[in-house]
Amino acid sequence: MSGPILLLGATGTVGHATARRLAALGQDVLAAGRRDPEVQTIAFRKINLADTAALTQLMQAQKPRAVISCLASRTGVARDAWAIDHDAQQSVLTAALKADVQQFILLSAICVQKPRLAFQHAKLAFEATLKAAPIRHSIVRPTALFKSLSGQVARVRAGKPYLMFGDGRLTACKPISDRDLADFLISCLDTPARQNAVLPIGGPGPALTPRDMAETLFELTGQPPRTRSLPPGLLRSISGLLGVGGRLIPALDRKAELARIGHYYATESMLVWDESAQRYDADATPETGSDRLVDYYAALLSGKARLDRREHAVF
């Protein structure tokens, strides 16, 4: 099929990994957005993703065979979330439909299964629109990414205790690397079973808890095991106090939402949610790829990898 793949969000870590993997496969790719991802052989067009008319003109001229959208708000606070996770995505979809693009692959998040936060509701609202649209689609919901689980590597290396909520077994996930997630997104282009579907996905198992991650870091660094337990309700209390102040000072309301996001990730697993059993199910969480968190930790400790985290990482 002729036409390039239109890639959005290519400067984010998952989007950039997707750009590199597409380039390695020799795919014709056009990245569009505010900044050039600077990936060799990939063309770039600077464009305002909120400008539906400009997007439509671009797509009608370039005739992309598919859109891969890795767009995501950096903070997750309400204003950013609705502007990016919903409105910008909607603008792209509207343009894609006008230009008769045949396929739309969306990077979402597994946490939308139990929505309590603004960015989750924004993502779900766009997911619903995409499902109803007359376009072949794949909605990919990854579990926790390596970078969001690596904020304490330097802390443990420095001999400081690993911070965890409760006993460190409140939550679990099947961590997935940017590279493995990129490969999964790309596979949706030509895998019929992954089209017109919602696809939760994790990396190779088993599921890991924060305590598991702490023990891995102690072993890799040679540090004696030292942990510090924080009460799970700490972030909820902080968000409540900031929320009261946010009624008068908008900046505090933003911080309150970040605390709510932190509390969510500290108390909810990033695994498939079994609604009937009212529990997270590691066995039901699909796996892909071969990259393992322990190897990523080792690469960070050796300097072979650099940590690039989202703003709402808990630690």
C-alpha positions in Angstrom: 0.0 0.0 0.0 1.4 3.4 -1.0 1.7 6.4 1.3 3.8 7.1 4.4 3.0 6.3 8.0 2.1 9.6 9.8 3.7 9.5 13.2 2.6 11.8 16.0 4.3 12.3 19.4 7.6 11.3 18.0 9.6 13.3 20.5 8.3 11.4 23.5 10.2 8.4 24.5 7.8 5.8 23.1 7.2 7.9 20.0 10.9 8.3 19.4 11.5 4.6 19.8 8.7 4.0 17.3 10.3 6.4 14.9 13.7 4.6 15.2 12.1 1.1 14.7 10.1 2.3 11.7 13.3 3.8 10.2 15.2 0.5 10.8 12.5 -1.3 9.0 12.8 1.0 6.0 9.3 2.3 6.3 8.3 5.6 4.7 7.5 7.8 7.7 6.4 11.4 8.2 6.6 12.8 11.7 4.5 15.8 12.5 4.2 18.1 15.5 6.0 20.9 17.3 9.6 19.5 17.2 11.7 17.4 14.9 12.4 13.9 16.4 15.7 14.0 14.4 15.6 10.4 13.3 17.6 9.7 10.2 15.5 8.9 7.1 12.3 10.2 8.7 10.8 13.3 7.3 9.4 16.0 9.6 6.7 18.6 9.2 6.2 21.3 11.9 2.5 21.7 12.5 0.0 22.7 15.1 -1.9 19.5 16.0 -4.9 21.6 17.1 -5.3 23.0 13.6 -7.6 20.5 11.9 -7.6 22.4 8.6 -3.8 22.3 8.4 -3.7 18.6 9.4 -6.3 17.9 6.7 -4.3 19.7 4.1 -1.1 17.8 5.2 -2.9 14.4 5.0 -4.6 15.1 1.7 -1.2 16.1 0.2 0.8 13.2 1.7 -1.9 10.5 1.6 -0.6 8.5 4.6 -1.7 4.9 4.7 -1.9 5.0 8.5 -1.6 7.2 11.6 0.3 6.1 14.6 -0.4 8.5 17.5 1.8 8.4 20.5 0.5 11.8 21.7 0.1 12.1 25.5 0.0 15.0 27.9 3.2 15.3 29.9 1.7 16.2 33.2 -1.7 14.5 33.2 -3.4 17.5 34.8 -6.9 18.3 33.5 -6.2 21.2 31.2 -3.2 19.5 29.5 -5.0 16.1 29.4 -8.1 17.4 27.6 -6.0 19.5 25.3 -3.7 16.7 24.2 -5.2 13.3 25.1 -8.6 14.3 23.7 -8.8 17.5 21.7 -5.5 17.1 19.7 -6.3 13.4 19.1 -9.8 14.4 17.9 -8.3 17.0 15.6 -6.0 14.3 14.1 -8.8 11.8 13.7 -11.1 14.4 12.0 -8.4 15.2 9.5 -7.6 11.5 8.9 -11.3 10.8 8.1 -11.5 13.8 5.7 -8.3 12.6 4.0 -9.6 9.0 3.8 -6.8 7.5 5.9 -7.5 3.8 6.4 -5.9 3.1 9.7 -5.4 4.7 13.1 -3.1 3.2 15.8 -3.5 4.8 19.2 -1.2 4.6 22.2 -3.4 4.8 25.3 -2.8 3.4 28.8 -3.9 0.4 30.8 -4.9 2.6 33.8 -8.0 3.8 32.0 -9.7 0.5 33.1 -10.4 2.2 36.5 -10.7 5.9 35.6 -10.5 8.4 38.5 -8.2 11.0 37.0 -8.7 13.7 34.4 -6.3 12.3 31.9 -7.9 8.9 32.1 -11.3 10.3 31.4 -9.8 12.3 28.5 -8.2 9.2 27.0 -11.4 7.2 27.4 -13.5 9.8 25.7 -11.2 9.8 22.7 -11.0 6.0 22.7 -14.9 5.9 22.4 -14.8 8.3 19.5 -12.1 6.3 17.7 -14.1 3.0 18.2 -17.2 4.6 16.6 -15.3 6.1 13.7 -15.3 4.5 10.2 -11.6 3.7 10.3 -9.6 0.6 11.1 -8.2 1.1 14.5 -6.0 -0.4 17.2 -6.1 0.9 20.8 -2.9 -0.1 22.6 -3.0 0.0 26.5 0.5 -0.7 27.8 1.3 -1.4 31.4 4.1 0.4 33.3 7.1 1.7 31.2 10.6 1.1 32.3 11.3 4.8 32.8 8.4 5.3 35.2 9.8 2.5 37.5 13.4 3.8 37.6 13.3 6.9 39.7 15.0 5.3 42.6 18.0 3.8 40.8 20.3 6.7 41.8 18.9 6.8 45.3 19.7 3.2 46.0 23.1 3.5 44.4 23.9 6.4 46.8 23.0 4.1 49.7 19.7 5.7 50.5 16.6 3.5 51.4 14.2 2.5 48.7 10.8 4.2 49.3 7.7 2.2 49.0 4.0 2.4 50.0 2.9 -0.1 52.6 4.9 -3.3 52.4 5.8 -2.8 48.8 3.3 -5.4 47.6 0.3 -3.2 47.1 0.7 -3.1 43.3 2.3 -5.0 40.5 2.9 -4.7 36.7 4.6 -6.4 33.8 7.1 -3.6 32.8 7.5 -3.0 29.1 10.4 -1.2 27.4 9.9 1.6 24.9 11.5 -0.6 22.2 9.2 -3.6 22.8 6.2 -1.3 22.9 7.2 0.4 19.7 7.5 -3.0 18.0 4.0 -3.9 19.2 2.5 -0.6 17.9 4.1 -1.2 14.5 2.9 -4.8 14.4 -0.7 -3.5 14.5 -0.2 -2.1 11.0 -0.3 -5.6 9.4 -1.8 -7.9 12.0 -5.5 -8.3 11.5 -6.1 -9.8 14.9 -4.7 -6.5 16.4 -7.0 -4.3 14.4 -10.4 -3.0 15.6 -9.4 -4.1 19.0 -8.4 -2.8 22.5 -5.1 -4.3 23.3 -3.7 -4.4 26.9 0.0 -5.3 26.8 2.9 -5.8 29.1 6.5 -6.9 28.8 7.8 -10.4 29.5 6.6 -11.6 32.9 6.4 -12.3 35.7 4.6 -9.4 37.2 6.8 -7.4 39.6 5.9 -5.5 42.8 7.9 -2.5 44.1 9.5 -4.8 46.6 10.7 -7.0 43.8 12.2 -4.0 42.1 13.9 -2.9 45.3 15.5 -6.3 45.8 16.7 -6.2 42.2 18.4 -2.8 42.8 20.0 -4.0 46.0 21.5 -7.0 44.2 22.7 -5.0 41.3 24.3 -2.2 43.3 25.6 -4.4 46.1 23.9 -2.2 48.6 22.5 -3.7 51.8 18.7 -3.9 51.7 17.2 -0.7 53.1 13.6 0.3 52.6 11.3 2.9 54.0 7.6 2.4 54.1 5.2 5.3 53.5 1.5 5.2 54.4 -0.6 4.7 51.2 -2.9 7.6 52.2 -0.1 10.1 52.4 -0.5 11.4 48.8 -4.3 11.4 49.2 -3.9 13.7 52.2 -1.5 15.9 50.4 -3.9 16.2 47.4 -6.8 17.0 49.7 -4.9 19.8 51.4 -3.6 21.2 48.1 -7.1 20.9 46.7 -8.5 23.2 49.4 -5.8 25.8 48.6 -6.4 25.3 44.9 -9.8 27.0 45.2 -7.9 30.2 45.7 -4.6 29.6 44.0 -4.8 27.7 40.7 -1.1 26.5 40.9 -2.0 24.5 44.0 -4.9 22.8 42.2 -2.4 21.6 39.6 -0.2 20.2 42.3 -3.2 18.6 43.9 -3.9 16.7 40.7 -0.3 15.6 40.5 -0.6 14.2 44.0 -3.8 12.4 43.0 -2.0 10.9 40.1 0.8 9.8 42.4 -1.6 8.2 44.8 -3.3 6.3 41.9 -0.1 4.8 40.7 1.0 4.0 44.3 -2.2 2.0 45.0 -3.4 0.5 41.7 -1.7 -2.2 39.7 -0.9 -1.8 36.0 -2.4 -5.1 35.0 -5.6 -6.3 33.3 -8.6 -5.6 35.6 -11.0 -8.5 36.1 -14.3 -6.7 36.6 -16.3 -9.8 37.6 -13.7 -10.9 40.3 -12.9 -7.3 41.2 -9.1 -7.8 41.1 -6.1 -7.4 38.9 -5.1 -10.4 36.9 -1.4 -10.9 36.0 -2.1 -14.1 34.1 -4.7 -12.3 31.9 -2.2 -9.5 31.1 -0.7 -10.3 27.7 3.1 -10.1 27.3 5.4 -9.1 24.4 9.0 -8.5 23.7 12.2 -9.6 25.4 13.5 -6.6 27.3 13.6 -7.0 31.0 13.6 -4.3 33.7 16.6 -5.8 35.5 18.7 -5.3 32.3 17.5 -1.7 32.0 18.5 -1.1 35.7 21.9 -2.5 34.9 22.2 -0.2 31.9 21.3 2.8 33.9 23.9 1.9 36.6 26.6 1.4 34.0 25.8 4.7 32.2 24.7 2.9 29.0 21.1 4.2 29.4 19.8 7.6 30.4 16.7 8.1 32.5 13.9 10.2 30.9 10.8 10.2 33.1 7.4 11.7 32.9 6.6 14.5 35.3 4.0 12.5 37.3 6.4 9.6 38.3 5.8 8.8 42.0 9.5 8.5 42.9 
